[in-house]
């Protein structure tokens, strides 16, 4: 291809020479024009081969551009880093060989959108293969469309807007970490210190809005929020900034996040300092713009440092390496000749600018190693435009832009900023930040943040070898010196200094004035709940402007659920009263720590239990009596089996033995048995059984004593279970959550529920009963019932509490006042103040019948099953050992009978069983004596037999 082009050029040149000869004859001026044309042809042939090619497929040089505002300190440091990187790449033949980078610097006119478009068009008209920049995300949002059209990669280390996605803008390559991670770090920081609301001050442009939007999302994941947004125009004057910050000062949050740039951000702190907003109680968190400013203009003037004392800021973390140390050591020499004659410090922007050039160089190297060439073609869409006076046809499409972009994303290298590698979502790996605290004339690092380990005082690369742990317990930072030169963590919020008074709603209930009631003729309130709230507020370290307002008509009990809903609408700022904490209400508001426990209970009318003719049977249930009788007989039978062979007291006629078994077993209940146990197994079983009898006797005596000495009451209602299975009407307090709970959770039909307004109405309905238009039971919270029963002796609580609730003060979601009042309530519990308030309002003399028992609770089998199991296992073990012992004796003392029985053809199992049972029934002494006698007989028989045989031998000899 290259040879063809050169042949074409020489052919044209030869034709030109011939034409020139003819032209020379006619006119010398024509000849000059012809030679100029020849030179243009040669030049065109040379340029059409690429950016000047060497003997290989690689060109002599590659055009790249850089689009920044170089008239600022940040821009100058970036320019120095870029030019140094280009020089280092061009002087290193190991990267691009003989190919050189031809850098074209283009001034970005203060990040203005329209002018930026013009400037980037000028760069792209030079047939650049990549552009470094722009500096701002606003410009990037505009020119990425041009980069996509012309397929020219746009590499930016400072346009960190999270919405600049590689999916929407495929030719935008971010060579630094997205602001999404910076906002995640700030959200973790807010959550670490326990703050809930923050105020965002930001530039009202694409970068500011999108960054704060990402912050809001990350805060929401931590159950925090941006309570107030304070956008400012990119060209805001000091007066406009002052007006915005005055509104910020009137808000309740004192945690302020500033998201700006190095030109605009310092003005915010200047105004804030003038307004007295850099004093104790405030928290200022600045994004990475402030750390860049501090690093580049180090040191700042004393006046500038005084304006940012105690501020927290983030700096993109770059790992410490030999490569970075060498770059830092020569940075001073590189910046000594800048135009401002002021030393420029080294910021992360300069490090990433340097690495960006190297990334592009390595990407180009891989691109050329694949055999690719750089070619451009005309954009047909631009060519189709008619009447084009802008000369857009000079813009060419970079045909191999896709290949270069893919090679850049596949880079795996180590730069001065650390390891450089892209993830599958085309973001750099291992995003991490340093958290910086501005103190005195400099800064101090209080920790790190990374998406792998969260907040830590250990450098992130040391934690990558350990398992990831983002739980709150493992998050740690060094102490901070906050604005106002204090080390105490700011609370993070105050009541808004706008004269607004909190509207605290108090339910106007008809019943139980002991908890909440309004003093007649005044706007004052009293009661247990009111005193607890006042005491808790007095323990706060700050004043709370509030006023009480009533809710309810005073004729009916108001719905507490509806009252809490009104807090969510903003009609009230909080609620104080006898408000139960339920799951439904906690989904709407935040409650303080419960200051009284109160679950639902069942109240029913009771009467004295009638005297029984058989009170001694009352301690045990029928099943318990049945099991006791079975075990008496069982233990007697086991002891008889174990003693029958060795104990004469357990032998005799069957009738006598049966009587002995029954007498022995039942007499053990009173420890009056006369029979002695001889065998070891029998004694073992008897000891365990006597222990069981002791427990049964003790329990029976205690229960019977209680039955005979304590007044017994009776109610057909045993608890909530009795009501679920019945059909009688049930009363509950009007306005209470009990009605919904009984229907939705317990499953009681709503038609059975009767709302009752006052305690007197409830007592009357209970005494009338369901047959006379009343109710069978009344359900309410325990705190109310204690007062309700104190003067009504014919009513009592039946069953157990079937819910576990408490009362608390209600406030809007994520309210800091709810958290602080919870702390105050806990302090009151520890000091005993809460108990003293309780005794003042709720301590009353209980009804005399409350000491009575509501129908004796019989002792059931489940209370004793353990000892019965032990006793049963002991009996089985003893029987098993005894059976083995009998079987061994049987084989020892009856071997002949066994052999003779086996040899008999007509033998049967019944005969063998009969023999065995007779053996079992025999006394052991009889068996042993008979065994000895048989042994002697066998010995005697053998001696006689041997003497006879000897006599026969003698007679045979004589013969």
Buried (B, 14 or more C-beta within 10 A) or exposed (E): EEEEEEEEBEEBBEEBEEBBEEBEEEEEEBBEEBEEBBEEBBEEBBEEBBBBBEEEEBBEBBBBBBBBBBBBBBBBBBBBBBBBBBBBBBEEEEBBBEBBBBBBBBBBBBBBBEBBBEBBBBBBBBBBBBBBBBBBBBBBBBBBEBBBBBBBBBBBBBBBBBBBBBEEBBBBBBBBBBBBBBBBBBBBBBBBBEBBBBBBBBBBBBBBBBBBBBBBBBBEEBEBBBBBBBBBEBEBEEEEBBBBBEEBBEBBBBBBBBBBBBBBBBBBBBBBBEBEBBBEBBBBBBBBBBBBBBBBBBEBEEEBBBBBBBBBBBBBBBBEBEBBEEBEEEBEEBBEEBEEEEEBBBBBBBBBBBBBBBBBBBBBBBBBEEEBBBEBEEBEEBEEEEEEEEEBEBBBBBBBBEBBBEBBBEBEEBBBBBBBEBEEEBBBBBBBBBBBBBBEEEBBBBBBBBBBBBBBEEBBBEBEEEEEEEEEEEBEBEEBBBBBEBEEEBBBBBBBEEEEEBBBBBBBBBBBEBBBBBEEEEEEBBBBBBBBBEBBBEBEEEEBEBEBBBBBEEEBBBBBBEBBBBBBEEEBBBBBBBBBBBEEBBEBBBBBBBBBEBBBBBBBBBEEBEEEEEEEEBBBBEEBEEBBEEBBEBBBBBBBBBBBBBBEBBBEEEEEBEEBBBBBBBBBBEEEBEBEBBBEBBBBBBEBBBEBBEEBEEBBEEBBEBBEEEEBBEBBBBBBEBBEEBEBBBBBBBBBBBBBBBBEEBEBEEEBBBBBBBBEBBBEBBBEBBEEEBBBBBBBBBBBBBBBBBEBBBBBBBBEBBBEBBBBBBBBBBBBBBBBBBBBBBBBEEEEBBEEBBEEBBEEEEBEBBEBBBBBEBBEBEBBEEBBEEBBEBBEEBBEBBEEBBEEBBEEBBEEBBEEBEEEEEEEEEEBEEBBEEBBEBBBEEBEEEEEEEEEEEEEEEEEEEEEEEEEEEEEEEE
